[in-house]
Amino acid sequence: MKKPKAFLVSLGCAKNTVDSERVLGLLKEKYQLTDDPSEAELILVNTCG
């Protein structure tokens, strides 16, 4: 079965990069990661609060 595609963009501080890497690690279990948001069924935006 083909996995849905996910795209993540991280905006803001350096801590977001660490958080985004953790999220990407979790997403890889159920999603195929893509660098093209137009291909993605799931788009996540990680920002500073």
mmCIF file of the N, C-alpha and C atoms, coordinates in Angstrom:
data_MODEL
# 
_entry.id   MODEL 
# 
loop_
_atom_site.group_PDB 
_atom_site.id 
_atom_site.type_symbol 
_atom_site.label_atom_id 
_atom_site.label_alt_id 
_atom_site.label_comp_id 
_atom_site.label_asym_id 
_atom_site.label_entity_id 
_atom_site.label_seq_id 
_atom_site.pdbx_PDB_ins_code 
_atom_site.Cartn_x 
_atom_site.Cartn_y 
_atom_site.Cartn_z 
_atom_site.occupancy 
_atom_site.B_iso_or_equiv 
_atom_site.pdbx_formal_charge 
_atom_site.auth_seq_id 
_atom_site.auth_comp_id 
_atom_site.auth_asym_id 
_atom_site.auth_atom_id 
_atom_site.pdbx_PDB_model_num 
ATOM 1   N N  . MET A 1 1  ? 0.848  -1.184 0.000  1.00 0.00 ? 1  MET A N  1 
ATOM 2   C CA . MET A 1 1  ? 0.000  0.000  0.000  1.00 0.00 ? 1  MET A CA 1 
ATOM 3   C C  . MET A 1 1  ? 0.890  1.242  0.000  1.00 0.00 ? 1  MET A C  1 
ATOM 4   N N  . LYS A 1 2  ? 0.532  2.187  -0.841 1.00 0.00 ? 2  LYS A N  1 
ATOM 5   C CA . LYS A 1 2  ? 1.305  3.413  -0.963 1.00 0.00 ? 2  LYS A CA 1 
ATOM 6   C C  . LYS A 1 2  ? 1.007  4.353  0.203  1.00 0.00 ? 2  LYS A C  1 
ATOM 7   N N  . LYS A 1 3  ? 2.067  4.900  0.785  1.00 0.00 ? 3  LYS A N  1 
ATOM 8   C CA . LYS A 1 3  ? 1.904  5.837  1.900  1.00 0.00 ? 3  LYS A CA 1 
ATOM 9   C C  . LYS A 1 3  ? 1.505  7.216  1.366  1.00 0.00 ? 3  LYS A C  1 
ATOM 10  N N  . PRO A 1 4  ? 0.658  7.953  2.104  1.00 0.00 ? 4  PRO A N  1 
ATOM 11  C CA . PRO A 1 4  ? 0.375  9.335  1.720  1.00 0.00 ? 4  PRO A CA 1 
ATOM 12  C C  . PRO A 1 4  ? 1.633  10.184 1.916  1.00 0.00 ? 4  PRO A C  1 
ATOM 13  N N  . LYS A 1 5  ? 1.692  11.298 1.216  1.00 0.00 ? 5  LYS A N  1 
ATOM 14  C CA . LYS A 1 5  ? 2.873  12.164 1.293  1.00 0.00 ? 5  LYS A CA 1 
ATOM 15  C C  . LYS A 1 5  ? 2.654  13.291 2.293  1.00 0.00 ? 5  LYS A C  1 
ATOM 16  N N  . ALA A 1 6  ? 3.752  13.660 2.977  1.00 0.00 ? 6  ALA A N  1 
ATOM 17  C CA . ALA A 1 6  ? 3.719  14.732 3.968  1.00 0.00 ? 6  ALA A CA 1 
ATOM 18  C C  . ALA A 1 6  ? 4.847  15.720 3.694  1.00 0.00 ? 6  ALA A C  1 
ATOM 19  N N  . PHE A 1 7  ? 4.553  16.982 3.952  1.00 0.00 ? 7  PHE A N  1 
ATOM 20  C CA . PHE A 1 7  ? 5.517  18.073 3.798  1.00 0.00 ? 7  PHE A CA 1 
ATOM 21  C C  . PHE A 1 7  ? 5.536  18.862 5.092  1.00 0.00 ? 7  PHE A C  1 
ATOM 22  N N  . LEU A 1 8  ? 6.729  19.197 5.573  1.00 0.00 ? 8  LEU A N  1 
ATOM 23  C CA . LEU A 1 8  ? 6.851  19.989 6.793  1.00 0.00 ? 8  LEU A CA 1 
ATOM 24  C C  . LEU A 1 8  ? 7.722  21.199 6.517  1.00 0.00 ? 8  LEU A C  1 
ATOM 25  N N  . VAL A 1 9  ? 7.246  22.369 6.939  1.00 0.00 ? 9  VAL A N  1 
ATOM 26  C CA . VAL A 1 9  ? 8.042  23.590 6.847  1.00 0.00 ? 9  VAL A CA 1 
ATOM 27  C C  . VAL A 1 9  ? 8.253  24.096 8.266  1.00 0.00 ? 9  VAL A C  1 
ATOM 28  N N  . SER A 1 10 ? 9.492  24.474 8.564  1.00 0.00 ? 10 SER A N  1 
ATOM 29  C CA . SER A 1 10 ? 9.850  24.955 9.897  1.00 0.00 ? 10 SER A CA 1 
ATOM 30  C C  . SER A 1 10 ? 10.233 26.426 9.794  1.00 0.00 ? 10 SER A C  1 
ATOM 31  N N  . LEU A 1 11 ? 9.526  27.270 10.528 1.00 0.00 ? 11 LEU A N  1 
ATOM 32  C CA . LEU A 1 11 ? 9.768  28.711 10.513 1.00 0.00 ? 11 LEU A CA 1 
ATOM 33  C C  . LEU A 1 11 ? 10.135 29.175 11.919 1.00 0.00 ? 11 LEU A C  1 
ATOM 34  N N  . GLY A 1 12 ? 11.083 30.090 12.017 1.00 0.00 ? 12 GLY A N  1 
ATOM 35  C CA . GLY A 1 12 ? 11.371 30.666 13.326 1.00 0.00 ? 12 GLY A CA 1 
ATOM 36  C C  . GLY A 1 12 ? 12.714 30.268 13.893 1.00 0.00 ? 12 GLY A C  1 
ATOM 37  N N  . CYS A 1 13 ? 12.715 30.017 15.193 1.00 0.00 ? 13 CYS A N  1 
ATOM 38  C CA . CYS A 1 13 ? 13.948 29.847 15.961 1.00 0.00 ? 13 CYS A CA 1 
ATOM 39  C C  . CYS A 1 13 ? 14.617 28.491 15.736 1.00 0.00 ? 13 CYS A C  1 
ATOM 40  N N  . ALA A 1 14 ? 15.842 28.375 16.249 1.00 0.00 ? 14 ALA A N  1 
ATOM 41  C CA . ALA A 1 14 ? 16.627 27.145 16.098 1.00 0.00 ? 14 ALA A CA 1 
ATOM 42  C C  . ALA A 1 14 ? 15.965 25.951 16.776 1.00 0.00 ? 14 ALA A C  1 
ATOM 43  N N  . LYS A 1 15 ? 15.240 26.173 17.856 1.00 0.00 ? 15 LYS A N  1 
ATOM 44  C CA . LYS A 1 15 ? 14.560 25.066 18.542 1.00 0.00 ? 15 LYS A CA 1 
ATOM 45  C C  . LYS A 1 15 ? 13.546 24.405 17.609 1.00 0.00 ? 15 LYS A C  1 
ATOM 46  N N  . ASN A 1 16 ? 12.971 25.182 16.723 1.00 0.00 ? 16 ASN A N  1 
ATOM 47  C CA . ASN A 1 16 ? 12.023 24.608 15.761 1.00 0.00 ? 16 ASN A CA 1 
ATOM 48  C C  . ASN A 1 16 ? 12.679 23.554 14.884 1.00 0.00 ? 16 ASN A C  1 
ATOM 49  N N  . THR A 1 17 ? 13.943 23.735 14.559 1.00 0.00 ? 17 THR A N  1 
ATOM 50  C CA . THR A 1 17 ? 14.643 22.751 13.739 1.00 0.00 ? 17 THR A CA 1 
ATOM 51  C C  . THR A 1 17 ? 14.713 21.415 14.463 1.00 0.00 ? 17 THR A C  1 
ATOM 52  N N  . VAL A 1 18 ? 15.033 21.457 15.745 1.00 0.00 ? 18 VAL A N  1 
ATOM 53  C CA . VAL A 1 18 ? 15.090 20.235 16.553 1.00 0.00 ? 18 VAL A CA 1 
ATOM 54  C C  . VAL A 1 18 ? 13.705 19.603 16.630 1.00 0.00 ? 18 VAL A C  1 
ATOM 55  N N  . ASP A 1 19 ? 12.696 20.408 16.914 1.00 0.00 ? 19 ASP A N  1 
ATOM 56  C CA . ASP A 1 19 ? 11.322 19.898 16.992 1.00 0.00 ? 19 ASP A CA 1 
ATOM 57  C C  . ASP A 1 19 ? 10.891 19.290 15.655 1.00 0.00 ? 19 ASP A C  1 
ATOM 58  N N  . SER A 1 20 ? 11.218 19.957 14.566 1.00 0.00 ? 20 SER A N  1 
ATOM 59  C CA . SER A 1 20 ? 10.833 19.469 13.241 1.00 0.00 ? 20 SER A CA 1 
ATOM 60  C C  . SER A 1 20 ? 11.496 18.129 12.932 1.00 0.00 ? 20 SER A C  1 
ATOM 61  N N  . GLU A 1 21 ? 12.745 17.963 13.315 1.00 0.00 ? 21 GLU A N  1 
ATOM 62  C CA . GLU A 1 21 ? 13.432 16.687 13.092 1.00 0.00 ? 21 GLU A CA 1 
ATOM 63  C C  . GLU A 1 21 ? 12.746 15.559 13.852 1.00 0.00 ? 21 GLU A C  1 
ATOM 64  N N  . ARG A 1 22 ? 12.290 15.833 15.054 1.00 0.00 ? 22 ARG A N  1 
ATOM 65  C CA . ARG A 1 22 ? 11.573 14.817 15.835 1.00 0.00 ? 22 ARG A CA 1 
ATOM 66  C C  . ARG A 1 22 ? 10.245 14.460 15.173 1.00 0.00 ? 22 ARG A C  1 
ATOM 67  N N  . VAL A 1 23 ? 9.526  15.480 14.718 1.00 0.00 ? 23 VAL A N  1 
ATOM 68  C CA . VAL A 1 23 ? 8.243  15.252 14.049 1.00 0.00 ? 23 VAL A CA 1 
ATOM 69  C C  . VAL A 1 23 ? 8.452  14.453 12.760 1.00 0.00 ? 23 VAL A C  1 
ATOM 70  N N  . LEU A 1 24 ? 9.476  14.807 11.990 1.00 0.00 ? 24 LEU A N  1 
ATOM 71  C CA . LEU A 1 24 ? 9.755  14.072 10.749 1.00 0.00 ? 24 LEU A CA 1 
ATOM 72  C C  . LEU A 1 24 ? 10.052 12.602 11.034 1.00 0.00 ? 24 LEU A C  1 
ATOM 73  N N  . GLY A 1 25 ? 10.764 12.347 12.117 1.00 0.00 ? 25 GLY A N  1 
ATOM 74  C CA . GLY A 1 25 ? 11.045 10.967 12.498 1.00 0.00 ? 25 GLY A CA 1 
ATOM 75  C C  . GLY A 1 25 ? 9.780  10.175 12.756 1.00 0.00 ? 25 GLY A C  1 
ATOM 76  N N  . LEU A 1 26 ? 8.803  10.807 13.389 1.00 0.00 ? 26 LEU A N  1 
ATOM 77  C CA . LEU A 1 26 ? 7.522  10.151 13.656 1.00 0.00 ? 26 LEU A CA 1 
ATOM 78  C C  . LEU A 1 26 ? 6.695  9.997  12.378 1.00 0.00 ? 26 LEU A C  1 
ATOM 79  N N  . LEU A 1 27 ? 6.718  11.021 11.539 1.00 0.00 ? 27 LEU A N  1 
ATOM 80  C CA . LEU A 1 27 ? 5.939  10.979 10.299 1.00 0.00 ? 27 LEU A CA 1 
ATOM 81  C C  . LEU A 1 27 ? 6.401  9.875  9.360  1.00 0.00 ? 27 LEU A C  1 
ATOM 82  N N  . LYS A 1 28 ? 7.697  9.577  9.355  1.00 0.00 ? 28 LYS A N  1 
ATOM 83  C CA . LYS A 1 28 ? 8.244  8.581  8.431  1.00 0.00 ? 28 LYS A CA 1 
ATOM 84  C C  . LYS A 1 28 ? 7.605  7.209  8.598  1.00 0.00 ? 28 LYS A C  1 
ATOM 85  N N  . GLU A 1 29 ? 7.048  6.951  9.766  1.00 0.00 ? 29 GLU A N  1 
ATOM 86  C CA . GLU A 1 29 ? 6.419  5.654  9.999  1.00 0.00 ? 29 GLU A CA 1 
ATOM 87  C C  . GLU A 1 29 ? 5.164  5.465  9.142  1.00 0.00 ? 29 GLU A C  1 
ATOM 88  N N  . LYS A 1 30 ? 4.419  6.542  8.919  1.00 0.00 ? 30 LYS A N  1 
ATOM 89  C CA . LYS A 1 30 ? 3.124  6.439  8.227  1.00 0.00 ? 30 LYS A CA 1 
ATOM 90  C C  . LYS A 1 30 ? 3.059  7.214  6.909  1.00 0.00 ? 30 LYS A C  1 
ATOM 91  N N  . TYR A 1 31 ? 4.025  8.102  6.672  1.00 0.00 ? 31 TYR A N  1 
ATOM 92  C CA . TYR A 1 31 ? 3.992  8.969  5.497  1.00 0.00 ? 31 TYR A CA 1 
ATOM 93  C C  . TYR A 1 31 ? 5.290  8.883  4.715  1.00 0.00 ? 31 TYR A C  1 
ATOM 94  N N  . GLN A 1 32 ? 5.182  9.137  3.430  1.00 0.00 ? 32 GLN A N  1 
ATOM 95  C CA . GLN A 1 32 ? 6.358  9.345  2.597  1.00 0.00 ? 32 GLN A CA 1 
ATOM 96  C C  . GLN A 1 32 ? 6.625  10.846 2.627  1.00 0.00 ? 32 GLN A C  1 
ATOM 97  N N  . LEU A 1 33 ? 7.832  11.253 2.983  1.00 0.00 ? 33 LEU A N  1 
ATOM 98  C CA . LEU A 1 33 ? 8.151  12.673 3.066  1.00 0.00 ? 33 LEU A CA 1 
ATOM 99  C C  . LEU A 1 33 ? 8.465  13.207 1.674  1.00 0.00 ? 33 LEU A C  1 
ATOM 100 N N  . THR A 1 34 ? 8.049  14.448 1.432  1.00 0.00 ? 34 THR A N  1 
ATOM 101 C CA . THR A 1 34 ? 8.295  15.086 0.145  1.00 0.00 ? 34 THR A CA 1 
ATOM 102 C C  . THR A 1 34 ? 8.819  16.499 0.363  1.00 0.00 ? 34 THR A C  1 
ATOM 103 N N  . ASP A 1 35 ? 9.620  16.970 -0.593 1.00 0.00 ? 35 ASP A N  1 
ATOM 104 C CA . ASP A 1 35 ? 10.113 18.349 -0.571 1.00 0.00 ? 35 ASP A CA 1 
ATOM 105 C C  . ASP A 1 35 ? 9.209  19.276 -1.380 1.00 0.00 ? 35 ASP A C  1 
ATOM 106 N N  . ASP A 1 36 ? 8.170  18.719 -1.958 1.00 0.00 ? 36 ASP A N  1 
ATOM 107 C CA . ASP A 1 36 ? 7.258  19.485 -2.808 1.00 0.00 ? 36 ASP A CA 1 
ATOM 108 C C  . ASP A 1 36 ? 5.874  19.542 -2.160 1.00 0.00 ? 36 ASP A C  1 
ATOM 109 N N  . PRO A 1 37 ? 5.490  20.704 -1.611 1.00 0.00 ? 37 PRO A N  1 
ATOM 110 C CA . PRO A 1 37 ? 4.191  20.788 -0.934 1.00 0.00 ? 37 PRO A CA 1 
ATOM 111 C C  . PRO A 1 37 ? 3.000  20.504 -1.848 1.00 0.00 ? 37 PRO A C  1 
ATOM 112 N N  . SER A 1 38 ? 3.156  20.705 -3.154 1.00 0.00 ? 38 SER A N  1 
ATOM 113 C CA . SER A 1 38 ? 2.035  20.439 -4.062 1.00 0.00 ? 38 SER A CA 1 
ATOM 114 C C  . SER A 1 38 ? 1.734  18.942 -4.187 1.00 0.00 ? 38 SER A C  1 
ATOM 115 N N  . GLU A 1 39 ? 2.671  18.087 -3.798 1.00 0.00 ? 39 GLU A N  1 
ATOM 116 C CA . GLU A 1 39 ? 2.465  16.634 -3.827 1.00 0.00 ? 39 GLU A CA 1 
ATOM 117 C C  . GLU A 1 39 ? 1.857  16.107 -2.532 1.00 0.00 ? 39 GLU A C  1 
ATOM 118 N N  . ALA A 1 40 ? 1.873  16.910 -1.478 1.00 0.00 ? 40 ALA A N  1 
ATOM 119 C CA . ALA A 1 40 ? 1.554  16.424 -0.131 1.00 0.00 ? 40 ALA A CA 1 
ATOM 120 C C  . ALA A 1 40 ? 0.060  16.378 0.156  1.00 0.00 ? 40 ALA A C  1 
ATOM 121 N N  . GLU A 1 41 ? -0.341 15.286 0.815  1.00 0.00 ? 41 GLU A N  1 
ATOM 122 C CA . GLU A 1 41 ? -1.694 15.194 1.357  1.00 0.00 ? 41 GLU A CA 1 
ATOM 123 C C  . GLU A 1 41 ? -1.754 15.840 2.740  1.00 0.00 ? 41 GLU A C  1 
ATOM 124 N N  . LEU A 1 42 ? -0.599 15.912 3.404  1.00 0.00 ? 42 LEU A N  1 
ATOM 125 C CA . LEU A 1 42 ? -0.496 16.519 4.732  1.00 0.00 ? 42 LEU A CA 1 
ATOM 126 C C  . LEU A 1 42 ? 0.604  17.564 4.704  1.00 0.00 ? 42 LEU A C  1 
ATOM 127 N N  . ILE A 1 43 ? 0.265  18.801 5.110  1.00 0.00 ? 43 ILE A N  1 
ATOM 128 C CA . ILE A 1 43 ? 1.255  19.872 5.218  1.00 0.00 ? 43 ILE A CA 1 
ATOM 129 C C  . ILE A 1 43 ? 1.252  20.362 6.658  1.00 0.00 ? 43 ILE A C  1 
ATOM 130 N N  . LEU A 1 44 ? 2.433  20.319 7.280  1.00 0.00 ? 44 LEU A N  1 
ATOM 131 C CA . LEU A 1 44 ? 2.588  20.811 8.648  1.00 0.00 ? 44 LEU A CA 1 
ATOM 132 C C  . LEU A 1 44 ? 3.466  22.051 8.629  1.00 0.00 ? 44 LEU A C  1 
ATOM 133 N N  . VAL A 1 45 ? 3.084  23.058 9.420  1.00 0.00 ? 45 VAL A N  1 
ATOM 134 C CA . VAL A 1 45 ? 3.873  24.272 9.566  1.00 0.00 ? 45 VAL A CA 1 
ATOM 135 C C  . VAL A 1 45 ? 4.250  24.384 11.032 1.00 0.00 ? 45 VAL A C  1 
ATOM 136 N N  . ASN A 1 46 ? 5.543  24.387 11.313 1.00 0.00 ? 46 ASN A N  1 
ATOM 137 C CA . ASN A 1 46 ? 6.052  24.488 12.676 1.00 0.00 ? 46 ASN A CA 1 
ATOM 138 C C  . ASN A 1 46 ? 6.614  25.897 12.869 1.00 0.00 ? 46 ASN A C  1 
ATOM 139 N N  . THR A 1 47 ? 6.047  26.649 13.818 1.00 0.00 ? 47 THR A N  1 
ATOM 140 C CA . THR A 1 47 ? 6.478  28.028 14.063 1.00 0.00 ? 47 THR A CA 1 
ATOM 141 C C  . THR A 1 47 ? 6.754  28.249 15.542 1.00 0.00 ? 47 THR A C  1 
ATOM 142 N N  . CYS A 1 48 ? 7.411  29.357 15.837 1.00 0.00 ? 48 CYS A N  1 
ATOM 143 C CA . CYS A 1 48 ? 7.601  29.771 17.233 1.00 0.00 ? 48 CYS A CA 1 
ATOM 144 C C  . CYS A 1 48 ? 6.276  30.315 17.757 1.00 0.00 ? 48 CYS A C  1 
ATOM 145 N N  . GLY A 1 49 ? 6.049  30.123 19.028 1.00 0.00 ? 49 GLY A N  1 
ATOM 146 C CA . GLY A 1 49 ? 4.769  30.425 19.626 1.00 0.00 ? 49 GLY A CA 1 
ATOM 147 C C  . GLY A 1 49 ? 4.516  31.825 19.981 1.00 0.00 ? 49 GLY A C  1 
# 
